[in-house]
Structures are given as structure tokens and as C-alpha cells.
Amino acid sequence: MLKVYRGELLHFLADPAKVALQESYQYIEDGLLIIKDGLIEQIGEAEALLASLDKDLDVIHYENGLIMPGFIDTHVHYPQTEMIASYGEQLLEWLENYTFPFERQFSDLEHGKKVAEFFLSQLLEAGTTTALVFGTVHKESVEAFFTVAQQKKLRMICGKVLMDQNCPDYLTDTAESGYEDSKALIEKWHNTDRLQYAITPRFAPTCSTEQLNKAGQLLAENPSVYLHTHLSENKAEIAWVEELFPDSDGYLDVYDKSKLLGRRSVFAHGVHLHDSECKRLGETGSAIAFCPSSNLFLGSGLFNLKQAQAFDVNVGLGSDIGAGTTFSMLSTINEGYKTQQLRGDKLSPFKSLYLATLGGAIALDLEGTIGNFVKGAEADFIVLDYHATPLMDRRMQHCKTLSEKLFILSMLGDERHIKATHIMGERV
């Protein structure tokens, strides 16, 4: 079964920071995207490909917009959806005052399903088609999330939080129960349809060494699952880790000692990393989720993208709802650009949109599956609307280059500029 879409096409083939810019992307002003059974069959110039297609085939034409692969969110908390925009704290106080009380409700499967339904619809409306998602400490939170994601045929990754110390009693598991619950969830959900599992220690302060070691054991037993946690987000948090783990050589080393680094390990934030830590992340193929909206909101600091690039660390973008204040990857890119400006560094629109698509896919070890339009990739794609708001419409009239158009999209764009979201070729 073929589906054919026509319009302006853009996707990335490589990191613009590593190859010549024109080799990093493919842009077709009037292109065709041909999809067979939910997978990319071919893309190319419309004029050339139309001649080879059956005359009776329905071609859906998206005009005045840009067809791109769906956005990828490499770090987000679905249970924090309803506490987004909670005022005035830095990380540790914010967790205690807002996050933990909200997460308590997710022992209830039906509550989890309702929030997951809303959360996933918000992601899709914002053009995000894949995300790496935190649940809560409750097994039910993950059951709820995967049940809803499966119904929507989405490629999603999620995991049950592991927390056995320095958190409220009502959110505490044990090293053993966390291991058993995670194991059961992996057996039931990992690689079921388009779902994948992530072993999810919240962060070093809420996990005993025993629990982190059990997480490492799980990872060794299930090498195709993910590891998802937080790292070096806030200076007070880093100081606390040093107190709790005096034998470790810094924050990353706490995870490293428990064998938690690797090709499918994703560490959120990494705002305050030493060169030696970046070197280790690069060596192990681990990834950082760059979460500018949340880093600004909690006053955590400005991520050093240049440092990560220098050590060849895989980087994706994360909304980090609910410390992040937007589901939109376009708005997240806007914040990311500003964080780099404050560092005295530039973030080009090509690099930004690479991070939101192929960069995210590489960070999640899913290159070739999602993130661009290579043959055989899953056809999750979006259509961005240049004319969704009067301001953008007016600004676009003064555009002379693709770079300028992309920059305007990423500075003025948000959920309103997503004209359509498609999952496996079907508009949702």
C-alpha cells in the first residue's frame, strides 16, 4: 500500500558540526515522500518521481509548509504534565514541594492513563513523534503509559523510576523490588510493537549504591534496553552527590562504577560537566539530553554544547516537562539558541533542527529507524506551517535563504506551526 505526499522536504544525513554543511542535509523544494506500509520507500524531486507512479495514485500535496521527520524528545516526565509552571524554586526544593506530591497519584492505573492520553496528544500536536519518558516509582505508571502509547502506534521509550533513599516514604521502592518490577515490565513491554523500555534511576541522590548496582545488573541482563537518569543539573545537587558518594571521582563516576554508561544510556542535563566526564561519555557512546527550557526555568545553568561536541558526545534535545515550560521542540530550540548566545557561542538553525530530529535518533541509538527519510525508516513526519501566525507570515516575506527560513521557524515557531503530524504515514 503506497502513500504519497508532495511538498517542500528537509531531513538530515549527518551532524552539521562534523561534515560540510551542504552534506549534512537534503532539501528538496518540490519533493515527493513515498511511503509503503508505514515505512519510507523513496524521496526525490516531484517532477522526476511523478512520472514513475501510477496515474490513479492519490498524491496529498502540502503547500506553504515544510515536511520534516517528526521531532524527538530525549527527556521528558509525563507524570509532571499537570504541575508544569510551578513557581519559584531551584531543583531540589522544586522536587520536594511540587514533583513528589504530584507523582504520588500515579499508583492509580486509571489516573496514569488519563494523564498519558493528554500528554501524548500534547506531544503529537507539538510535532513530537518519539520521546524518552520518565514514569514514577509505581509500576502502574508505566503500564498506563505503554497501554496508551501502544493504542496510538507510537515509538516511545519509558521506564519505572528507581528511588530507595532521600525521598518521601510514599515514593520509595527497594533495590530488590525495583529490580523485580523493572524486570517484569521489560519482559512485558520491551520491543512490543514500537515500545521500548528504559531502566530509570531518578538520580544518584535518591538511589543507594545497591540500587544503582541492581540497575547495572538489569542493563547487563537486557543489553537492548535503555538507561535514563539525570546528571549534573544543578550545583547544589552536585555538591550533595559528592557528600553521599565520597569514594567516587565526581557525579558521572557514581553511575560509571555501577556500569550504567553505554550506547543506550541517556543522561539528562549535563550542565556542569568536567572535560574528563565528557571524555568518558564520548568513549562509552552515552548521550546527553540538552534541556534548555528547564535549565533556564530552574536557574540550573547554561549547557556547554561546544564542550560536548569537542568530546564527540551524542546530544539530543529534551523538553523536560514539567520543569521545562513547553512541549514544543521549536520553542525548546528557541531557548537553546539563547543559552548558547549567553555562553558566547552560536547555534545555527541547521544544528538545532538536526538535534531535534536525527541528533535525537542517534542519541537514542535509533538512527535508520526514525529521525530522517532514509529508505526503510518509519514514516513519522510533520508538516511545519510558515503562515500559521501573522507575524511569521510577514517575517517570511523578507526571507532570502533556507537558513533564514529555518531560523525564523525555530525562533517564532511553536505548536501553532505544526500543520500536521503523521505516524507510520497516517495523519493523526
Residue, then its C-alpha position, 0 to 999 in steps of 0.5 A: m500500500l503506497k502513500v504519497y505526499r508532495g511538498e517542500l522536504l528537509h531531513f538530515l544525513a549527518d551532524p552539521a558540526k562534523v561534515a560540510l554543511q551542504e552534506s549534512y542535509q537534503y532539501i528538496e523544494d518540490g519533493l515527493l515522500i513515498i511511503k509503503d506500509g508505514l515505512i519510507e520507500q523513496i524521496g526525490e524531486a516531484e517532477a522526476l518521481l511523478a512520472s514513475l507512479d501510477k496515474d490513479l495514485d492519490v498524491i496529498h500535496y502540502e503547500n506553504g509548509l515544510i515536511m520534516p521527520g517528526f521531532i524527538d524528545t530525549h527527556v521528558h516526565y509525563p507524570q509532571t504534565e499537570m504541575i508544569a509552571s510551578y513557581g519559584e524554586q531551584l531543583l531540589e526544593w522544586l522536587e520536594n514541594y511540587t514533583f513528589p506530591f504530584e507523582r504520588q497519584f500515579s499508583d492509580l492505573e486509571h489516573g496514569k492513563k488519563v494523564a498519558e492520553f493528554f500528554l501524548s496528544q500534547l506531544l503529537e500536536a507539538g510535532t513530537t513523534t518519539a520521546l524518552v519518558f520518565g514514569t514514577v516509582h509505581k509500576e502502574s505508571v508505566e503500564a498506563f503509559f505503554t497501554v496508551a502509547q501502544q493504542k496510538k502506534l507510537r515509538m516511545i521509550c519509558g521506564k519505572v523510576l528507581m528511588d530507595q533513599n532521600c525521598p518521601d516514604y510514599l515514593t520509595d521502592t527497594a533495590e530488590s523490588g525495583y529490580e523485580d518490577s523493572k524486570a517484569l515490565i521489560e519482559k512485558w513491554h520491551n520491543t512490543d510493537r514500537l515500545q521500548y523500555a528504559i531502566t530509570p534511576r531518578f538520580a544518584p541522590t535518591c538511589s543507594t549504591e545497591q540500587l544503582n548496582k541492581a540497575g547495572q545488573l538489569l542493563a547487563e541482563n537486557p543489553s537492548v534496553y535503555l538507561h535514563t537518569h539525570l546528571s549534573e543539573n544543578k550545583a547544589e545537587i552536585a555538591w550533595v552527590e559528592e557528600l553521599f558518594p565520597d569514594s567516587d571521582g565526581y557525579l558521572d563516576v557514581y553511575d560509571k562504577s555501577k556500569l550504567l554508561g553505554r550506547r543506550s544510556v541517556f543522561a539528562h542535563g549535563v550542565h556542569l560537566h568536567d572535560s574528563e566526564c565528557k571524555r568518558l561519555g564520548e568513549t562509552g557512546s552515552a548521550i546527553a539530553f540538552c534541556p534548555s527550557s528547564n535549565l533556564f526555568l530552574g536557574s540550573g545553568l547554561f549547557n556547554l554544547k561546544q564542550a560536548q561536541a569537542f568530546d564527540v558526545n551524542v546530544g539530543l534535545g529534551s523538553d523536560i516537562g514539567a520543569g521545562t515550560t513547553f512541549s514544543m521542540l521549536s520553542t525548546i530550540n528557541e531557548g537553546y539558541k539563547t543559552q548558547q548566545l549567553r555562553g558566547d557561542k552560536l547555534s545555527p538553525f541547521k544544528s538545532l533542527y538536526l538535534a531535534t530530529l536525527g541528533g535525537a535518533i542517534a542519541l537514542d541509538l535509533e538512527g535508520t529507524i526514525g529521525n530522517f527519510v532514509k529508505g526503510a525508516e518509519a514514516d513519522f513526519i510533520v508538516l511545519d506551517y510558515h503562515a500559521t501566525p501573522l507575524m511569521d507570515r510577514r517575517m517570511q516575506h523578507c526571507k532570502t535563504l533556507s537558513e533564514k527560513l529555518f531560523i525564523l521557524s525555530m525562533l517564532g515557531d511553536e505548536r501553532h506551526i505544526k500543520a500536521t503530524h503523521i505516524m507510520g504515514e497516517r495523519v493523526 
